[in-house]
């Protein structure tokens, strides 16, 4: 996927790479974090996308993180209410990656 999409990046665009899945791409400027590894450490590999979203929000400032946290809670379907807390934690973790370098 990296090779396929890296040429689509617009000038000053944000390229986010899951370094848990790919290594050694120093030829492009990108935000690289081990999102899958972080998700596993939080207890669920399926929340890697929420960690990535948090990272994106921290870099682009398109939406306030508090707004997204609230939306996760308000729009979760009844059968997914048990996943609200871990998804919110994942968003916060991804958002905090900006502070960790």
C-alpha positions in Angstrom: 0.0 0.0 0.0 2.8 2.4 0.8 4.3 2.2 -2.7 0.8 2.6 -4.3 -0.3 5.6 -2.3 2.9 7.6 -1.6 2.7 9.3 -5.0 -0.8 10.5 -4.3 0.3 12.7 -1.4 -0.4 16.3 -2.0 2.1 19.1 -1.3 2.3 19.6 2.5 0.1 16.5 2.9 0.3 14.2 5.9 1.5 10.7 5.3 1.0 8.4 8.3 2.8 5.1 8.4 2.1 2.2 10.7 5.7 1.3 11.5 4.5 -2.0 13.0 3.7 -3.1 9.5 6.4 -1.5 7.3 10.0 -0.4 7.8 12.8 1.4 6.1 11.0 4.1 4.1 13.3 7.1 4.7 12.8 8.4 1.2 9.5 10.1 2.2 8.6 12.5 5.0 6.1 10.8 7.1 4.7 10.4 10.6 5.7 6.9 11.7 4.5 5.1 14.8 3.9 1.4 15.6 0.1 1.8 15.7 -0.5 -2.0 15.7 1.9 -2.6 18.6 0.3 0.2 20.5 -3.1 -1.2 19.9 -2.0 -4.6 21.1 -0.5 -3.0 24.3 -4.0 -1.5 24.9 -5.6 -4.9 24.5 -7.2 -4.9 21.1 -5.5 -4.8 17.6 -8.7 -3.5 16.1 -8.3 -0.1 17.7 -5.2 0.7 15.7 -7.4 2.8 13.3 -8.6 4.9 16.3 -5.0 5.5 17.4 -4.2 6.6 13.8 -7.2 8.9 13.9 -5.9 10.5 17.1 -2.5 11.0 15.6 -4.1 12.6 12.5 -6.2 15.0 14.7 -3.1 16.0 16.6 -1.2 16.9 13.4 -3.9 18.4 11.3 -6.1 20.1 14.0 -9.2 19.6 11.7 -11.4 18.7 14.7 -11.1 19.2 18.4 -10.2 15.9 20.1 -13.0 16.5 22.7 -15.5 16.7 20.0 -14.4 13.4 18.5 -14.4 11.7 21.9 -18.0 12.9 22.4 -19.1 11.6 19.0 -17.6 8.2 19.7 -19.7 8.0 22.9 -22.9 9.5 21.4 -23.0 7.5 18.1 -21.9 4.1 19.2 -24.6 1.6 18.4 -26.2 -0.2 21.4 -24.3 -3.4 20.8 -20.9 -1.6 20.7 -21.4 0.6 23.9 -18.8 -1.7 25.6 -16.1 -0.5 23.2 -16.5 3.2 23.9 -13.9 3.4 26.6 -11.2 1.5 24.7 -11.9 3.6 21.5 -11.6 6.8 23.5 -8.4 5.6 25.1 -7.0 4.8 21.7 -7.9 8.2 20.3 -6.2 9.9 23.3 -3.1 7.6 22.9 -2.8 8.5 19.2 -3.3 12.2 20.0 -0.5 12.0 22.6 2.0 10.5 20.1 2.5 14.0 18.8 4.0 14.9 22.2 6.2 11.8 22.3 8.1 12.7 19.1 
